[in-house]
């Protein structure tokens, strides 16, 4: 059995630590190196996962090591540089959501991976939630007829307030590194769901503002409305919500019914059939975590599935870009195709 050599490019995205737990369970992968400028993070990854080689930058790690895969956990605006450096050496990359800070960076990532023939996966936490996964697949299979409305609200009380590490929230609060504030961090989830089900919209209308926080951040609440020829998508984001979202989330309406996720169950209403709650099935074989699915696709040559596919994630970035520009300019913006 071949064992894939995995390197970690930066460690300032807090999602990384959950992903390392997934990597550590895979028999055909081994984390051999990590690169980050922060000594505390280098010490942590060595203490918790026994990573043997540590570097003071991800650039030095990629130059020095023979790697098969890189797990990127950097600020959003660093993704393009990481993928380009890896692609030049034929290294596959899994990068945390969203794809980038700006659309131009996402396009560079996609182009570099395509040119090198390397796999590029954008890892979305919602991709591995059975309720959301099966809801989206049921919509694609026609459970509610023709989709005409999809909304998802992503919200909490703010990265600092909920206990994210300082390494994480510092760049989330930086416009250049993150791309925006809550808009980029949390409107991305609905953007990628709509991209997966409906593609690129005709236009986007965006809003963002700092409504509650009393310290400098790009925005703490945001919304993007996606206008399709026969549908509308809604992305809501908040860093100021102290309670749970108590309505179905995501929520979709179609020509023959509605579907949503509530407390981990799928709630399906079909015309003439009433409403039923469905316990979601387990995730399908080969699609249980980002690391596991990436390895499966590398070995089989299959395309990355679902919202984690780089082309789907790239179009989500186009929606985010259009929403951001719309919010700042006060006018509808057409998302740009690749």
C-alpha positions in Angstrom: 0.0 0.0 0.0 1.4 3.4 -1.0 1.7 5.9 1.8 1.2 9.5 0.8 3.5 12.2 2.3 1.5 15.1 3.6 2.8 18.6 4.5 1.0 21.3 6.3 1.2 24.8 4.8 0.5 27.3 7.6 -1.5 26.6 10.7 -3.5 29.8 11.3 -6.8 28.4 10.2 -8.4 26.8 13.2 -10.2 24.2 11.0 -6.8 22.6 10.6 -6.8 20.8 14.0 -10.0 18.9 13.1 -8.6 18.0 9.7 -5.4 16.7 11.3 -7.5 14.3 13.3 -8.9 12.9 10.0 -5.4 12.6 8.5 -4.1 10.7 11.5 -6.8 8.0 11.0 -5.8 7.2 7.4 -3.4 4.3 7.0 -2.2 5.4 3.6 -1.2 8.9 4.7 1.6 10.3 6.9 2.1 13.9 8.0 5.8 14.4 7.5 6.3 18.2 7.7 4.7 21.5 8.7 5.6 25.1 7.9 4.4 28.2 9.8 6.0 31.3 11.1 4.5 30.9 14.6 6.7 28.9 16.9 3.8 28.1 19.2 1.9 26.4 16.4 4.9 24.5 15.3 5.3 23.2 18.8 1.7 22.3 19.1 1.6 20.3 15.9 4.7 18.4 16.9 3.4 17.7 20.4 -0.1 16.6 19.3 0.7 14.8 16.0 4.4 14.0 16.2 5.2 15.8 13.0 9.0 15.2 12.5 10.0 18.2 10.2 9.2 21.7 11.1 9.8 24.8 9.1 9.5 28.6 9.8 7.5 29.1 6.6 5.3 27.0 4.3 7.5 28.1 1.4 10.6 26.6 2.9 8.7 23.3 3.6 7.5 23.0 0.0 11.0 23.8 -1.4 12.7 21.3 1.0 10.4 18.3 1.2 9.2 15.7 -1.3 5.5 15.8 -0.7 2.4 14.2 -2.4 -0.2 16.4 -0.7 -0.3 19.7 1.1 -3.0 20.6 3.6 -3.3 24.4 3.5 -4.5 26.3 6.5 -3.5 29.8 5.7 -5.3 33.1 5.4 -7.7 33.2 2.4 -5.4 35.5 0.3 -2.5 33.0 0.6 -4.3 30.1 -1.2 -3.2 31.1 -4.7 0.5 31.2 -3.8 0.3 27.9 -2.0 -1.5 26.1 -4.9 0.9 27.6 -7.5 3.9 26.6 -5.5 2.5 23.1 -5.0 1.3 22.7 -8.6 4.9 23.5 -9.9 6.0 20.4 -8.0 3.0 18.2 -8.9 1.6 18.3 -5.3 -2.1 17.9 -4.7 -3.7 20.5 -2.3 -6.6 20.5 0.1 -7.4 24.0 1.2 -9.9 25.3 3.8 -13.0 27.2 2.8 -13.7 29.7 1.2 -11.4 29.2 -1.9 -9.7 32.6 -1.6 -10.1 36.2 -0.6 -10.8 37.5 -4.1 -11.9 35.9 -7.4 -8.7 36.6 -9.1 -6.9 34.4 -6.6 -9.4 31.6 -7.0 -8.9 31.7 -10.8 -5.2 31.4 -10.3 -5.6 28.4 -8.1 -7.9 26.6 -10.5 -5.6 27.4 -13.5 -2.5 26.2 -11.7 -4.0 22.9 -10.7 -5.5 22.3 -14.1 -2.2 23.0 -15.8 -0.3 20.6 -13.5 -3.0 17.9 -13.5 -3.0 18.1 -9.7 -6.0 17.6 -7.5 -7.4 20.7 -5.7 -10.1 20.3 -3.1 -11.8 23.1 -1.2 -12.8 21.7 2.2 -16.3 22.8 3.4 -17.3 21.7 6.9 -20.9 21.4 5.8 -19.9 18.9 3.1 -19.5 16.3 5.8 -22.8 16.9 7.7 -25.1 14.1 6.6 -28.3 16.2 7.0 -27.0 18.9 4.7 -25.3 16.5 2.3 -28.5 14.4 1.8 -30.7 17.5 1.6 -28.8 18.9 -1.3 -28.7 15.5 -3.0 -32.5 15.1 -2.6 -33.0 18.5 -4.2 -30.8 17.4 -7.1 -32.9 14.2 -7.4 -36.1 16.2 -7.7 -37.6 15.6 -4.2 -39.2 19.1 -4.3 -39.5 19.6 -8.1 -37.9 22.6 -9.7 -35.9 24.5 -7.1 -36.7 28.2 -7.0 -35.4 29.3 -3.5 -32.5 28.3 -1.3 -31.4 30.1 1.8 -28.7 29.3 4.4 -27.8 31.5 7.4 -24.4 31.0 8.9 -24.1 32.8 12.3 -22.4 33.0 15.7 -21.3 35.7 18.0 -18.0 36.4 16.4 -14.7 34.6 16.0 -13.1 36.2 19.1 -16.2 35.8 21.2 -16.7 32.1 20.5 -13.1 31.3 21.3 -11.2 31.1 18.0 -7.5 31.4 18.4 -5.8 34.7 18.1 -3.9 33.3 15.1 -7.3 32.8 13.4 -9.3 35.8 14.3 -6.5 38.3 13.6 -6.6 37.5 9.9 -10.4 37.0 9.8 -10.7 40.7 10.9 -8.3 41.8 8.2 -9.9 42.9 4.9 -7.0 42.0 2.7 -6.3 38.6 4.2 -9.9 37.5 4.6 -11.5 39.4 1.7 -14.1 41.0 3.9 -15.5 40.1 7.3 -18.6 38.0 8.0 -19.5 38.3 4.4 -16.5 36.3 3.2 -16.4 34.0 6.2 -20.1 33.0 6.3 -21.9 34.1 3.1 -19.6 31.5 1.5 -21.7 28.5 2.7 -24.9 29.5 0.9 -22.9 30.7 -2.1 -21.4 27.3 -2.6 -24.7 25.5 -2.1 -26.4 27.7 -4.7 -23.4 27.3 -7.0 -23.7 23.5 -6.7 -27.4 23.4 -7.4 -27.9 26.3 -9.7 -24.6 27.5 -11.1 -23.8 31.2 -11.5 -26.6 33.7 -11.0 -27.5 36.5 -13.4 -26.7 39.1 -10.8 -26.0 39.5 -7.1 -27.1 42.2 -4.6 -25.0 42.5 -1.5 -25.1 44.2 1.8 -22.5 44.4 4.6 -22.1 46.5 7.7 -20.7 46.6 11.2 -23.9 46.7 13.2 -22.9 45.6 16.7 -19.2 45.2 17.3 -17.4 48.1 18.9 -13.9 47.3 17.6 -12.6 47.6 14.0 -13.6 44.8 11.6 -14.6 44.9 7.9 -18.3 43.9 8.7 -20.1 41.8 11.3 -23.4 41.2 9.3 -23.9 40.6 5.6 -26.3 39.3 3.0 -26.0 38.3 -0.6 -29.1 37.8 -2.8 -28.5 35.7 -5.9 -30.8 36.3 -8.8 -31.2 33.3 -11.2 -33.4 33.1 -14.3 -36.0 31.1 -12.4 -34.7 31.0 -8.8 -33.3 33.1 -6.0 -30.5 32.2 -3.5 -30.0 33.9 -0.2 -26.8 34.0 1.8 -26.9 35.4 5.4 -23.9 35.9 7.6 -23.6 37.2 11.2 -20.8 37.5 13.7 -23.3 39.0 16.3 -25.8 36.2 16.9 -25.6 34.8 20.4 -28.3 32.1 20.1 -28.9 29.2 17.7 -30.8 29.5 14.5 -34.2 28.0 15.4 -35.7 27.8 11.9 -34.9 25.1 9.2 -31.4 25.9 7.9 -30.7 25.4 5.0 -34.2 25.9 3.7 -35.3 25.3 0.1 -38.6 25.6 -1.8 -39.4 24.0 -5.1 -42.4 23.6 -7.5 -43.6 20.5 -5.6 -42.6 21.0 -2.0 -40.0 22.3 0.5 -37.1 20.8 2.4 -34.9 21.9 5.2 -32.6 20.8 8.0 -33.8 21.2 11.6 -31.9 19.9 14.7 -30.0 17.4 12.5 -33.0 16.0 10.7 -34.2 16.6 7.2 -37.8 18.0 7.1 -39.5 17.2 3.8 -42.9 18.5 2.8 -44.2 17.3 -0.6 -47.5 18.5 -2.1 -50.3 16.1 -1.3 -48.0 13.9 0.9 -47.7 16.0 4.0 -44.6 16.6 6.1 -42.1 14.0 7.4 -38.9 14.1 9.4 -36.0 12.0 8.0 -33.0 10.8 9.9 -30.2 11.3 7.4 -28.3 8.2 6.2 -24.6 8.0 6.9 -22.2 9.7 4.4 -21.6 7.6 1.3 -18.5 5.4 1.0 -15.5 7.4 -0.1 -17.0 10.7 1.1 -16.6 10.9 4.8 -14.0 13.6 5.3 -11.9 15.9 3.2 -8.6 14.0 3.6 -10.3 10.6 3.0 -12.1 11.8 -0.2 -9.0 13.6 -1.6 -7.0 10.4 -1.2 -9.8 8.3 -2.9 -9.9 10.7 -5.8 -6.1 10.7 -6.2 -6.1 6.9 -6.3 -9.1 6.5 -8.7 -8.6 9.6 -10.8 -12.1 10.6 -10.2 -13.2 14.3 -9.9 -13.7 15.9 -6.5 -17.4 15.6 -5.6 -20.0 18.0 -4.4 -19.3 21.5 -3.1 -15.7 20.6 -2.6 -15.1 20.4 -6.3 -12.8 23.4 -7.2 -15.0 24.6 -10.1 -18.0 24.7 -7.9 -16.0 26.5 -5.2 -14.6 28.9 -7.8 -18.1 29.9 -8.9 -19.0 30.4 -5.2 -16.1 32.8 -5.0 -17.5 34.6 -8.0 -20.8 35.0 -6.1 -18.9 36.3 -3.1 -16.9 38.7 -5.2 -20.1 40.0 -6.9 -21.8 40.3 -3.5 -18.9 42.2 -2.0 -18.7 44.6 -5.0 -22.4 45.2 -4.9 -22.3 45.9 -1.1 -19.5 48.4 -1.6 -20.9 50.1 -4.8 -24.6 50.0 -4.0 -25.6 48.3 -7.3 -26.3 44.8 -8.6 -23.2 43.0 -9.9 -23.0 40.1 -12.4 -20.7 37.3 -11.3 -17.9 36.6 -13.7 -17.5 33.1 -15.3 -14.2 31.3 -15.3 
